[in-house]
Amino acid sequence: KFNLSLANYWLDLCETYHGARCNGDMLTSDLGPKDLLVIDVNQKCVTKLPKGAKYLALSYCWPTRKMFSALLSNLDELSCPGALGHRWSELPPVIQDTINLTSEFGEGYLWVDALCIIQDDQEQKSTQIAQMDQVYASALMTIV
């Protein structure tokens, strides 16, 4: 069983003893926090990461079947508060669980590639895929 208080303890240790090495803004100016889409776990929608805000990231294997994802055609819908709540049953359990876990950690933002990279915008997708290492490195924590 997952022990949230133990995980919070580890996170506190990391923030206390690793300092700037774990908390620095490692994103490049090409991507930058102003351009990083994240899930607002409280509003259940996709939004731009506010400047200076912390976020968690999810690293996972995509399911073999087609998965609901962010597209140019649904980005406006996904940006409306409550949008992911209306699409909840279409999200894989790993994404549902991580949205809930992010909230349990007391954090407000989560980065998940399927919903935070616009899958049919090839230019944006290529740029962000090339910088995923920095997206993960800049996260408060990456959930695997």
Secondary structure, 3 states (H helix, E strand, C coil): CCCHHHHHHHHHHHHHHHCHHHHCCCCCCCCHHHHCEEEECCCCEEEECCCCCCCEEECCCCCCCCCCCCCCCCHHHHCCCCHHHHCHHHCCHHHHHHHHHHHHCCCCEEECHHHHCCCCCHHHHHHHHHCHHHHHHHCCEEEC
